[in-house]
Amino acid sequence: MTDVHQAFNSRVKALDRKRARSGYGYVGKVRGDGLIVFKPKRRMPGLPIRGLLYMVLGFVFFKGVVLAHLGGVTYEERVAQLAEGSLIQQAGAAVMQPDPLTRIMARYLAPVLR
């Protein structure tokens, strides 16, 4: 009788694991013999790459707008002034250094902003 209970409990645990995995949804596929098999969808990766890409592009666009609005000389002076501050300000100055993409974007945005 104990073997029956252990077998039953192991089947219930296996069903619980399958149900927990299908919490993200499932995909049904028809096999070659006509049997429909449902498999749980894979979990999405923990790092949203598309969101990070949009954030980086948005930040580069922001830097381009600021560079176009202030002009190259004033922007460089303010970044240099920021680099003389605390450790956090120095990190901000390193991030705010104009990269080639920011300069290209500022060149196209300057006529629009002036």
Protein Blocks (a to p, Z undefined) as FASTA:
>chain_A
ZZmmmmmmmmmmmmmmmmmmmmnopcddddfkopacddddddddfbdfklmmmmmmmmmm
mmmmmmmmnomklmmmmmmmmmmmcfklmmmmmmmpccfklmmmmmmmmmmmZZ
